[in-house]
Amino acid sequence: MILEFKFNYINKTNLLAYFLDFYAKKSKLPYSIYKENDVISLFVEGKEEELLKFSDEWMILIPNSVFLTKSEVLVVDEMKESNLEIPSLKLPNLTPNVVKNYVNHSDSLENECGIFSEISVLLDGEFVEVNETNYKELIKTLVLNLTHNQAVVLKDKNGEFILKNGLEFDSDFVMPTSFKSVEKAFIMDEKSYIALSSYEKPVLNLKLNAIFRQNNKNVPAFFDVKAASDFFVFALLDALYGESVNFVSVNGEIKLKASVLDERILVTRNKPQRDPNTPLFKEICSEYNINDKVNINIALSKVKPDAIKIYKDSKAIDLLKFKEFKNFEEIKEAIASDDVGNRLLNNFQKEFEFPTGKIKNSDSFYALFDIVSKVLFGKDAFYLIESAKDSILKKGPSIDYKEENGEFDTIKFIRSGMSFRLAGVDNNVLAFGYAESLIYFLDRFLENYEYDNAIITGCLFEEKIFANFAQKHLKAKFSNYLGV
């Protein structure tokens, strides 16, 4: 009898194959590993009871992955010959087998790569490397420090990071001490749990639940959350959970982020490359077998460059330009340049204070979000985006996103929101309209051009709301492994 374990694994690293090979070898059953396109198949041959034991004992130890979109098991007639080179793997990542051994008090706590931990602990001004002999004593020391509100400093190959007891929203991200702790502060669905606990252990931007926000004023609507990726950190957090600590706050660099979309889990990076002339853009074209003679690259980001370009014969042509405004006084003057705008401005200023002062830039969509958010809400672009994410609506008000002769009409964009604000539209609803209308505008705008594919880049699309809209309404492609 032959079983085929099929995995739709959308990442060229093939790390999944390492674990399939590792546990297939342990079973001592005949096997092969075959790859075709994005599907990796493990074929295993044996008696029925041997295959049941293999599934029950070994396959449950295969780590889940944010790159794994679908899996199934089939009974097949023949075993295909192996055609996949098994990658070399030397990562400290926590795996189900390590957790199982820890819970069962096993002496073997190394992962499948033979790594126990890559953490060092700062003690008395020096970093002490964690090993199987000293880790329990180190955990006792760190638990004592953290429960007495002293920060601790750890280091791995990526650099140092600082842990503090409790939820501090000026940190880079927080870590739950147990998955049971997560829902004490955050809203979680099944896909978010899968992503948070996956082999890659990405950071997720999760929504704070209503009870927590009601009991804790002036907290953000969303915050970044990460699970432990190294055994020592996992064991430390478990010990803290035993001391009734539910979260620790972390200051340290974020290496990998993921966004749980309606149709997929989108892997993003903290510092994606945004220049379409870099190897990243070319690799994405290669990933999808895209001919770069006619392409759209939409790079909407918090920092320059921000562009909508079409590529012909490897040359980039800007399709959309933004008018420069140096201060809010110029915007105010432009709004009042006709009778309708003048009446709108006068009525608006009776209810709300119009901002004043310099504007650093007005030549990107994120910059426009910053401007309009200050006009409408007296706050920056972050508030508008967070408010849009916090909305429970499926449809928002239609905001005027207009262009003429390749120049975006910034004033209509602002005036539209002012009218809705005067009409009493809720902040979250209005912010949702700005996010949704952006994608509808891009869809209409790109209809004027012949193109085969829209490749989405820019960290604005790390935000779930924009990525979801882009997947639904644009011919948009995200890279499966390079981030947005």
C-alpha positions as CSV (number, residue, x, y, z in Angstrom):
1,M,0.0,0.0,0.0
2,I,1.3,3.5,-0.9
3,L,0.2,6.8,0.6
4,E,0.9,10.1,-1.0
5,F,1.0,13.1,1.4
6,K,0.5,16.2,-0.8
7,F,1.5,19.7,0.3
8,N,0.8,22.8,-1.6
9,Y,3.9,24.7,-0.4
10,I,4.4,28.1,-2.0
11,N,8.0,28.8,-1.2
12,K,11.1,28.0,-3.2
13,T,13.2,27.2,-0.1
14,N,11.6,23.7,0.2
15,L,12.2,23.7,4.0
16,L,9.1,21.5,4.4
17,A,11.0,18.7,2.4
18,Y,13.7,18.7,5.2
19,F,11.1,17.6,7.8
20,L,9.4,15.1,5.4
21,D,12.7,13.5,4.7
22,F,13.7,13.6,8.4
23,Y,10.7,11.7,9.7
24,A,10.4,9.4,6.7
25,K,13.9,8.2,7.5
26,K,13.0,7.6,11.1
27,S,10.0,5.4,10.0
28,K,12.4,3.1,8.1
29,L,9.7,2.6,5.5
30,P,10.4,3.0,1.7
31,Y,9.7,6.5,0.6
32,S,10.4,9.2,-2.0
33,I,9.9,13.0,-2.2
34,Y,8.7,14.5,-5.4
35,K,8.0,18.1,-6.4
36,E,5.9,19.4,-9.3
37,N,5.3,23.2,-9.4
38,D,4.2,24.2,-5.9
39,V,3.2,20.7,-4.8
40,I,5.6,18.6,-2.7
41,S,4.6,15.0,-2.3
42,L,5.9,12.4,0.2
43,F,5.3,8.8,-1.0
44,V,5.5,6.2,1.7
45,E,5.0,2.4,1.2
46,G,4.1,-0.2,3.8
47,K,1.4,-2.3,5.3
48,E,-1.8,-0.6,6.4
49,E,-0.9,-0.7,10.1
50,E,2.6,0.6,9.4
51,L,1.2,3.5,7.4
52,L,-1.4,4.3,10.1
53,K,1.4,4.3,12.7
54,F,3.5,6.6,10.4
55,S,0.6,9.1,10.1
56,D,-0.2,9.0,13.8
57,E,3.3,9.1,15.2
58,W,5.5,10.9,12.7
59,M,3.4,13.1,10.4
60,I,1.9,15.0,13.3
61,L,5.4,16.3,14.1
62,I,5.8,18.0,10.7
63,P,5.9,21.7,11.6
64,N,3.1,23.8,10.1
65,S,4.2,26.7,7.9
66,V,2.8,30.1,6.7
67,F,3.7,28.9,3.2
68,L,1.6,25.8,3.4
69,T,-1.8,26.5,1.8
70,K,-3.3,23.0,1.4
71,S,-2.5,19.4,2.3
72,E,-4.2,16.0,1.6
73,V,-3.5,12.3,1.8
74,L,-4.2,9.9,-1.1
75,V,-3.9,6.2,-1.7
76,V,-2.0,5.8,-4.9
77,D,-0.9,2.9,-7.2
78,E,2.8,3.8,-7.6
79,M,5.6,5.8,-5.9
80,K,7.1,8.5,-8.0
81,E,10.9,8.7,-8.1
82,S,12.5,11.4,-5.9
83,N,13.4,14.5,-7.8
84,L,13.9,17.0,-5.0
85,E,17.2,17.8,-3.4
86,I,16.7,18.0,0.3
87,P,17.9,21.4,1.6
88,S,20.4,21.7,4.4
89,L,18.8,23.2,7.5
90,K,20.5,24.7,10.6
91,L,17.8,26.8,12.2
92,P,17.0,27.1,15.9
93,N,13.3,27.3,15.3
94,L,10.9,25.6,17.8
95,T,9.1,22.6,16.4
96,P,6.2,20.3,17.6
97,N,8.7,17.6,18.5
98,V,10.6,19.9,20.9
99,V,7.4,21.0,22.6
100,K,6.3,17.4,22.9
101,N,9.6,16.4,24.5
102,Y,9.5,19.4,26.8
103,V,6.0,18.5,28.0
104,N,7.0,14.9,28.5
105,H,10.2,16.0,30.4
106,S,12.4,14.3,27.9
107,D,16.2,14.6,28.1
108,S,16.4,15.3,24.4
109,L,15.3,18.9,23.7
110,E,17.3,19.6,20.5
111,N,15.2,20.3,17.4
112,E,15.5,18.3,14.1
113,C,18.5,20.4,13.1
114,G,20.4,19.3,16.2
115,I,20.1,22.8,17.8
116,F,19.1,23.3,21.5
117,S,19.1,27.1,21.6
118,E,21.0,30.0,20.0
119,I,20.2,32.4,22.9
120,S,22.7,34.1,25.1
121,V,21.7,35.9,28.4
122,L,23.2,39.1,29.7
123,L,24.4,38.6,33.2
124,D,26.7,40.9,35.1
125,G,27.7,42.7,32.0
126,E,28.6,39.5,30.0
127,F,26.6,37.3,27.6
128,V,26.3,33.7,28.8
129,E,25.4,31.1,26.1
130,V,22.4,28.9,26.9
131,N,23.0,25.2,27.0
132,E,21.3,22.0,28.3
133,T,23.2,22.2,31.5
134,N,22.6,25.8,32.5
135,Y,19.2,26.7,31.0
136,K,17.1,25.8,34.0
137,E,19.1,28.0,36.4
138,L,19.1,30.9,33.8
139,I,15.4,30.6,33.6
140,K,15.0,30.9,37.4
141,T,17.2,34.0,37.4
142,L,15.3,35.7,34.5
143,V,11.9,34.8,36.0
144,L,12.9,36.4,39.3
145,N,14.1,39.5,37.5
146,L,11.0,39.9,35.3
147,T,8.5,39.3,38.1
148,H,10.3,42.1,40.0
149,N,9.8,44.4,37.0
150,Q,13.4,44.3,35.9
151,A,14.1,44.1,32.2
152,V,16.3,41.3,30.8
153,V,18.5,41.3,27.7
154,L,18.9,38.3,25.4
155,K,20.9,37.9,22.2
156,D,20.7,35.6,19.2
157,K,22.5,35.7,15.9
158,N,20.3,38.5,14.7
159,G,21.1,40.8,17.6
160,E,20.0,41.8,21.1
161,F,16.4,42.1,22.3
162,I,15.0,43.3,25.6
163,L,12.1,41.6,27.5
164,K,9.9,43.4,30.1
165,N,7.0,42.1,32.1
166,G,3.5,42.9,30.9
167,L,2.0,44.7,27.9
168,E,3.8,47.9,27.0
169,F,2.5,49.4,23.8
170,D,5.7,51.5,23.2
171,S,7.6,48.2,22.6
172,D,8.2,46.7,19.2
173,F,6.0,43.7,19.8
174,V,4.6,41.5,22.6
175,M,4.8,37.8,23.3
176,P,2.2,35.7,25.1
177,T,3.6,33.4,27.7
178,S,1.0,30.8,26.6
179,F,-1.5,30.6,23.7
180,K,-4.1,30.5,26.5
181,S,-3.0,34.1,27.3
182,V,-3.5,35.5,23.8
183,E,-7.3,36.0,24.1
184,K,-7.0,37.9,27.4
185,A,-6.0,40.9,25.2
186,F,-6.4,40.0,21.5
187,I,-9.0,38.8,19.1
188,M,-7.8,35.5,17.5
189,D,-9.3,33.3,14.8
190,E,-8.1,29.8,13.7
191,K,-6.0,31.1,10.8
192,S,-4.2,33.6,13.1
193,Y,-3.4,30.8,15.6
194,I,-2.0,28.7,12.7
195,A,0.2,31.6,11.5
196,L,1.3,32.6,15.0
197,S,2.4,29.0,15.9
198,S,3.9,28.2,12.5
199,Y,7.5,27.1,12.0
200,E,8.5,30.6,10.8
201,K,7.0,32.3,14.0
202,P,6.1,35.6,12.2
203,V,4.8,38.8,13.9
204,L,1.1,39.3,13.4
205,N,-0.7,42.6,13.8
206,L,-3.7,41.6,16.0
207,K,-6.8,43.6,17.2
208,L,-7.2,44.3,20.9
209,N,-10.5,42.8,22.1
210,A,-13.3,45.0,23.4
211,I,-13.1,44.0,27.0
212,F,-9.3,44.8,27.2
213,R,-9.8,48.2,25.4
214,Q,-12.7,49.0,27.8
215,N,-10.6,48.3,30.9
216,N,-7.5,49.9,29.5
217,K,-7.9,53.4,28.1
218,N,-5.6,55.0,25.5
219,V,-4.4,51.7,24.1
220,P,-4.1,51.1,20.3
221,A,-6.7,49.2,18.4
222,F,-4.0,46.8,17.0
223,F,-0.6,45.7,18.1
224,D,2.2,43.3,16.9
225,V,2.3,39.9,18.5
226,K,4.8,37.1,18.2
227,A,5.3,33.6,19.6
228,A,8.6,32.2,20.8
229,S,10.8,30.8,18.1
230,D,13.7,29.5,20.2
231,F,13.3,26.7,22.8
232,F,14.9,28.7,25.6
233,V,12.5,31.7,25.1
234,F,9.6,29.2,24.9
235,A,10.7,27.6,28.2
236,L,11.2,31.0,29.9
237,L,7.7,32.2,28.8
238,D,6.2,28.9,30.1
239,A,7.8,29.5,33.5
240,L,6.5,33.0,33.5
241,Y,3.0,31.7,32.7
242,G,3.3,29.6,35.9
243,E,3.9,32.8,37.8
244,S,0.6,34.3,36.4
245,V,2.4,36.5,33.8
246,N,0.5,36.5,30.6
247,F,2.6,38.7,28.3
248,V,6.1,40.1,27.9
249,S,7.0,43.2,25.9
250,V,9.9,43.1,23.5
251,N,12.2,45.7,22.0
252,G,14.1,44.2,19.1
253,E,14.1,44.0,15.3
254,I,11.2,42.3,13.6
255,K,12.5,39.9,11.0
256,L,9.3,38.5,9.5
257,K,5.7,39.7,9.5
258,A,2.6,38.0,8.2
259,S,-0.9,39.2,7.5
260,V,-3.8,36.8,7.7
261,L,-5.9,37.7,4.7
262,D,-9.4,36.4,3.7
263,E,-7.9,34.1,1.1
264,R,-4.3,33.4,2.2
265,I,-1.6,34.2,4.7
266,L,0.6,36.9,3.2
267,V,4.2,36.9,4.3
268,T,5.8,40.4,4.5
269,R,9.1,41.7,5.6
270,N,10.1,44.5,8.0
271,K,12.2,46.3,5.4
272,P,11.1,45.2,1.9
273,Q,13.0,46.5,-1.1
274,R,10.8,49.1,-3.0
275,D,12.9,50.0,-6.0
276,P,11.5,48.1,-9.0
277,N,14.9,48.0,-10.5
278,T,16.3,45.9,-7.7
279,P,16.7,42.1,-8.0
280,L,13.5,41.7,-5.9
281,F,11.2,43.1,-8.6
282,K,13.0,40.9,-11.2
283,E,12.7,37.8,-9.0
284,I,8.9,38.4,-8.6
285,C,8.6,38.6,-12.4
286,S,10.6,35.3,-12.6
287,E,8.4,33.7,-9.9
288,Y,5.3,34.3,-12.0
289,N,7.0,33.9,-15.4
290,I,6.0,37.5,-16.2
291,N,7.4,39.2,-19.3
292,D,8.6,42.6,-18.1
293,K,7.7,44.4,-21.4
294,V,4.3,45.5,-20.2
295,N,3.9,45.5,-16.4
296,I,2.4,47.6,-13.7
297,N,4.3,48.1,-10.4
298,I,2.3,49.7,-7.7
299,A,4.5,50.9,-4.8
300,L,2.4,52.5,-2.2
301,S,4.5,53.0,0.9
302,K,5.0,55.1,4.0
303,V,8.2,56.5,2.6
304,K,9.4,57.4,-0.9
305,P,9.4,56.1,-3.6
306,D,5.7,55.9,-4.1
307,A,4.7,55.3,-7.7
308,I,2.5,53.7,-10.3
309,K,4.6,52.8,-13.2
310,I,4.2,50.9,-16.4
311,Y,7.2,49.0,-17.8
312,K,7.9,48.9,-21.5
313,D,11.1,47.5,-22.9
314,S,12.6,47.6,-19.3
315,K,12.0,51.3,-19.1
316,A,9.7,52.7,-16.4
317,I,7.1,55.4,-17.2
318,D,5.4,57.3,-14.4
319,L,1.6,57.1,-14.8
320,L,0.6,59.3,-11.9
321,K,2.0,62.4,-10.3
322,F,1.1,64.3,-7.2
323,K,0.9,68.1,-6.8
324,E,3.3,69.5,-4.2
325,F,1.9,71.5,-1.3
326,K,4.4,73.1,1.1
327,N,1.9,73.9,3.9
328,F,-1.7,73.6,5.0
329,E,-2.3,77.3,4.1
330,E,-1.8,76.4,0.4
331,I,-4.3,73.6,0.7
332,K,-6.8,75.8,2.5
333,E,-6.5,78.4,-0.3
334,A,-7.0,75.7,-3.0
335,I,-10.1,74.4,-1.2
336,A,-11.6,77.8,-1.2
337,S,-10.8,78.6,-4.8
338,D,-14.5,78.3,-5.9
339,D,-17.8,79.1,-4.3
340,V,-18.6,75.5,-3.4
341,G,-15.2,75.0,-1.8
342,N,-15.4,78.3,0.1
343,R,-18.8,77.5,1.6
344,L,-17.5,74.0,2.5
345,L,-14.4,75.4,4.2
346,N,-16.4,78.0,6.2
347,N,-18.8,75.4,7.4
348,F,-16.1,73.0,8.2
349,Q,-14.1,75.5,10.3
350,K,-17.3,76.2,12.4
351,E,-17.1,72.6,13.6
352,F,-13.5,71.7,13.3
353,E,-10.1,73.3,13.5
354,F,-8.2,73.3,10.2
355,P,-4.5,72.4,10.6
356,T,-1.7,74.9,10.0
357,G,2.0,74.6,9.4
358,K,4.5,73.0,7.0
359,I,3.9,69.8,5.0
360,K,7.0,67.6,4.5
361,N,5.7,66.0,1.3
362,S,2.5,65.5,-0.5
363,D,3.6,63.2,-3.4
364,S,2.5,59.8,-2.2
365,F,-0.7,58.1,-1.1
366,Y,0.6,57.7,2.4
367,A,1.5,61.4,2.5
368,L,-2.0,62.2,1.4
369,F,-3.5,60.0,4.1
370,D,-1.4,62.0,6.6
371,I,-2.7,65.3,5.2
372,V,-6.3,64.3,5.1
373,S,-6.2,62.6,8.6
374,K,-4.8,65.8,10.1
375,V,-7.6,67.8,8.4
376,L,-10.4,65.5,9.3
377,F,-9.3,64.1,12.7
378,G,-6.4,66.2,13.9
379,K,-4.2,63.1,13.8
380,D,-1.6,61.5,11.5
381,A,-1.9,58.8,8.8
382,F,-1.4,56.0,11.4
383,Y,-4.7,57.0,13.0
384,L,-6.6,56.8,9.7
385,I,-5.2,53.4,8.8
386,E,-5.9,52.0,12.3
387,S,-9.4,53.4,12.2
388,A,-10.0,51.8,8.8
389,K,-8.8,48.5,10.1
390,D,-11.0,48.9,13.2
391,S,-14.2,49.3,11.2
392,I,-16.7,46.5,11.1
393,L,-18.2,47.6,7.8
394,K,-18.1,45.7,4.5
395,K,-18.7,48.9,2.5
396,G,-17.6,52.5,3.2
397,P,-18.5,55.9,1.7
398,S,-17.1,56.6,-1.8
399,I,-14.2,59.1,-1.6
400,D,-13.3,61.2,-4.6
401,Y,-10.1,59.8,-6.0
402,K,-9.7,61.7,-9.3
403,E,-6.9,62.4,-11.7
404,E,-6.6,64.4,-14.8
405,N,-3.8,64.1,-17.4
406,G,-1.9,61.9,-15.0
407,E,-2.0,64.3,-12.0
408,F,-3.9,63.3,-8.9
409,D,-6.5,65.8,-7.6
410,T,-5.5,66.2,-4.0
411,I,-8.0,68.9,-3.3
412,K,-11.1,66.9,-4.4
413,F,-9.6,64.0,-2.2
414,I,-9.6,66.3,0.8
415,R,-12.9,68.1,0.1
416,S,-14.7,64.8,-0.2
417,G,-13.7,63.7,3.3
418,M,-14.6,67.2,4.7
419,S,-18.2,66.8,3.4
420,F,-18.6,63.4,5.0
421,R,-17.1,64.6,8.2
422,L,-19.6,67.5,8.3
423,A,-22.4,65.1,7.6
424,G,-21.5,63.3,10.8
425,V,-20.0,60.1,9.3
426,D,-18.2,58.0,12.0
427,N,-14.4,58.2,12.0
428,N,-13.9,54.5,11.4
429,V,-16.5,54.5,8.6
430,L,-14.9,57.5,6.9
431,A,-11.4,56.0,7.3
432,F,-12.6,52.7,5.8
433,G,-14.0,54.6,2.8
434,Y,-10.6,56.1,2.2
435,A,-8.9,52.7,2.2
436,E,-11.5,51.0,0.1
437,S,-11.8,53.8,-2.4
438,L,-8.1,53.8,-3.1
439,I,-8.3,50.3,-4.5
440,Y,-11.3,51.1,-6.6
441,F,-9.5,54.1,-7.9
442,L,-6.4,52.0,-8.9
443,D,-8.7,49.6,-10.6
444,R,-10.4,52.3,-12.7
445,F,-7.1,54.1,-13.3
446,L,-5.4,51.0,-14.6
447,E,-8.2,50.3,-17.1
448,N,-6.7,53.0,-19.2
449,Y,-3.6,50.9,-19.8
450,E,-2.9,47.6,-21.4
451,Y,-1.0,45.3,-19.0
452,D,-0.9,41.7,-18.1
453,N,-0.1,41.8,-14.4
454,A,-0.1,44.1,-11.4
455,I,2.7,43.4,-9.0
456,I,2.1,44.9,-5.6
457,T,4.9,46.2,-3.5
458,G,5.2,48.8,-0.7
459,C,4.7,48.4,3.0
460,L,1.2,50.0,2.9
461,F,0.1,46.5,1.7
462,E,1.4,44.9,4.8
463,E,-1.9,46.2,6.2
464,K,-4.5,43.5,6.0
465,I,-7.3,45.9,4.8
466,F,-5.3,47.1,1.7
467,A,-4.0,43.6,0.8
468,N,-7.5,42.1,1.0
469,F,-8.9,44.9,-1.2
470,A,-6.1,44.5,-3.7
471,Q,-6.6,40.8,-4.0
472,K,-10.3,41.1,-4.6
473,H,-10.5,44.1,-6.9
474,L,-7.1,44.3,-8.8
475,K,-5.3,41.8,-11.1
476,A,-2.8,41.9,-8.3
477,K,0.0,39.5,-7.5
478,F,1.9,39.2,-4.2
479,S,5.2,37.3,-4.0
480,N,4.9,34.0,-2.3
481,Y,8.2,34.3,-0.5
482,L,9.8,37.7,-1.0
483,G,7.4,39.9,1.0
484,V,5.4,42.8,-0.3
